[in-house]
Each structure stands twice: as structure tokens, then as C-alpha cells.
């Protein structure tokens, strides 16, 4: 089922993100997590695409298995790194033959060992071009990434939003944010996005904190800030891993509840292929149902809104 149709049906959507494992043990962890999280009936799950498209075949294989063996809707990440347009079309054809309904269109990160982004000869430069390619010839629901704290390579927050508006107008059906730890950043971003005509549903991306050092590294890689109060609490517990985990679950639960109570269309969990923290958070949310008291559902979720138009050229 297309994710835009799931969003339009109303009620919050809950989704999990996984990455293709590199080892047999990692693969066992992945499918154990899937089996445990399936009982929570997520709206969909997504599977990432390695740097330089390095896990293309594995991504498609996992998405097919999730759909066929676990009965869950799954979305394949897809990037334009290291591929010509004919090669991109070949992969999209393979996805369509596999019965995949949803694609997350991303520019992607450079291959390992390469810091600067370099367009592949005969390929595409921007994620907007990838959206146009998909929308122009394939039946997929198209998701895209957005950045409450601005993309690390953007010239300015304003330029980043203008480009996002163009990308949405090119064919994006829904957006998923980069991870963030301060809800004020999401609400501010949402206000600014709506102000320039971006009406696609914007699903907040939340990463449960399970290791103090790990969240520092992830935030640095993504350009996400860690509020000083959160950093202080993590450092106070850094010698006690179980205390960090307990605090991380509590923090993500409160963060998610506030977002849902304010009308966010759902939560996308960055699971890092582990299930216990996410299971605890989502179980608590489903019991509390904070979305039943949502105060601004129309302005935030916009599940039936039309695609936004760009306000200016980037």
C-alpha cells in the first residue's frame, strides 16, 4: 500500500528504519528486531541504501522479504550516487517488478573514503532530479528527507527550504525529517515550511538514545544539535549504560508524545536495527494515545493537502 494513502486514512503513522547488515550476526539481529516490532503493527518500515549505492541489491532483497514474510509495508531508500540514469531506471524497474510501492528519494552520501559530493557522469546531481525521474515514469509513492536544522551543505535555512519546495513540487508525497532532539526545531521548521507553500505531511524522525557516545557521533554526522540539558543528563549517566538506556527511552517517549499531541502525523523511529527501546516507546504511546488530544492537527499533519509549489528558484 502507498504511504501517502496510509497517511490520508487518518490517525498517526508509526514507522521504523533499518539498515542492511554487513554480517551474519547483524542479519540475525535485524530479523529478530523485525519479528519483535511486527507485533506493534507499524504502518510501514524503511530500509536504507548504503553510501555510493553499496547495498542496492541487499536493500531490495530485505524490502521484498519484509513484505512477503513479515506482512509489513516496506519502503526502499534510493539514491543517485554512483549510477547513470539508465542504471537508476534499471533499479527502479527491479523495484517495480518486486511489487514495491514506496521509495524514499535521496541524493545520498559520497562513497566511503570520498568526502566531497561528485556527480556521476551520465547521472543526476540533485535529489529533485531523482524525484522527477521517479514521478515521470513509475507508480511509487515518493518520500523525501527534510532538515529541521538545515541540510549541512545548504547555503542558508532559506535556500534549503526553497529547494525543498521545488523537490516537493517535483513529485514528493510525504517528508521525513532528519533526527532532532528539541521539538521546538520541528515546530519552527513546520511553520516556515507551511509559510512558503509546502503542504506535504512532515513526519518527525526520532532516534531513541541507547548509548551516550553513539548519539554524539550520530548527531555530529547528521548536523543535529543536542540540547545542553540533554547532554548534561547523558554525561551524568555515561558510566552506567542501563541508566542511559532508561533515560533515553523516557526522553524519546516524552518527545514523541508532545509531537503527537500537537498534531504531528506520526513518528518515524531510527532503530539502528534494535528493538527493545523502540518497543517500549511505541507501546507506551499506544497506551497513552496523546494524539487524541491533538490541538493543531490540520496545520501540522495536512494528510490530504496537495503538493506544495516552490516560492522561488534555488
Secondary structure as UniProt FT lines:
FT   HELIX           3..8
FT   STRAND          13..18
FT   HELIX           24..38
FT   TURN            39..40
FT   STRAND          44..47
FT   HELIX           51..53
FT   TURN            54..55
FT   HELIX           56..70
FT   STRAND          74..79
FT   TURN            81..82
FT   HELIX           85..97
FT   TURN            98..99
FT   STRAND          102..106
FT   TURN            112..113
FT   TURN            121..122
FT   HELIX           127..135
FT   TURN            136..137
FT   STRAND          141..146
FT   TURN            148..149
FT   TURN            152..153
FT   HELIX           157..169
FT   TURN            170..171
FT   STRAND          174..179
FT   HELIX           183..195
FT   TURN            196..197
FT   STRAND          201..206
FT   HELIX           212..222
FT   HELIX           228..237
FT   TURN            238..239
FT   HELIX           241..261
FT   TURN            262..263
FT   STRAND          266..270
FT   TURN            272..273
FT   HELIX           276..288
FT   HELIX           290..293
FT   HELIX           297..301
FT   TURN            303..304
//
